[in-house]
Amino acid sequence: MTNVLFVCIQNAGRSQMAEALYERLGGSARSAGTKPARRVHPEVADAMAELGVDFEGRVPHELSREDVEWADIVVTMGCGDACPYVPGKEYVDWGLDDPAGKRPEEVRAIRDEIERRVASLPR
């Protein structure tokens, strides 16, 4: 099984959605942020609830070296040079907008793009 780590800045939007959607496909995932927020963005939780994914209890997690060492693939979304580099890992960067504060239709579009990309990852 492939372990995938999804990383963004706050771990309150993109990376949380990616982790949940990858797990829904049967994959092994974690998510983290370089500067985690206090909670998941409510607009993200609402968009995921539309797909039947409950974000109750999800809390942003600070990125650690152990997370990166655990992963086979590290998918970054806007964290830039703040993400630690571990040799031998596959790194992929997804240039996606941050859903924080966006209108519901914009958050849905980001969610749907994440879902499309997640489906192409190995499991």
PyMOL commands that set and color helices and strands:
alter all, ss='L'
color gray80, all
select helices_A, chain A and resi 14-24+42-49+65-70+80-82+104-119
alter helices_A, ss='H'
color red, helices_A
select strands_A, chain A and resi 3-8+28-33+73-77+90-93
alter strands_A, ss='S'
color yellow, strands_A
deselect
rebuild
show_as cartoon
